[in-house]
Amino acid sequence: MSDVTPDAEPTPRAEPTPRVEPTPRVEPVETPTRRPKRLRGVVESLLSIVLGMEAGVLLFVTIYLFGAKVLEPGVAWGAGLASVVVVSLLAGLQRHQWAVIAGAVVQLGLIALGILAPAMFVIGAIFAAIWLWCYVKARSIEKMRAAASTSVE
């Protein structure tokens, strides 16, 4: 008969080892090469910062012109937000000479806003002075860098 008693524990069976499939060979995929990041000039950087701050000021002027009922609501918001968008776009395009000139025209526009909001005569003049100082200082820094790079070579 059987040698197994009902109280005896069964012998554990060995689990079969799962078969491991070899990893398929993956060929390296050529990633598209990125062109090197363009170095921003000092003029571009500083004038972009000034125009970015001016875009914020224009937003607050828009709110003032609407709240003080200086202009009709549609005109205040339409012209104000359009000017914020244009100045913001100009901030990103300062690498072009035409955009630098357009940025200088924006300075005159900020001063001219004093007709609608008298405080803008002062604020516009301050921003125009900052703009001019940044332009002059950045040009001198770029000239010094150019002279230093030619003397090293």
ABEGO torsion letter per residue (X at the ends): XBABBAABBBBBBBBBBBBBBBBBBBBBBBBBBBBBBBBBBAAAAAAAAAAAAAAAAAAAAAAAAAAAGABBAAAAAAAAAAAAAAAAAAAAAAABAAAAAAAAAAAAAAAAAAAABAAAAAAAAAAAAAAAAAAAAAAAAAAAAAAAAAAAX
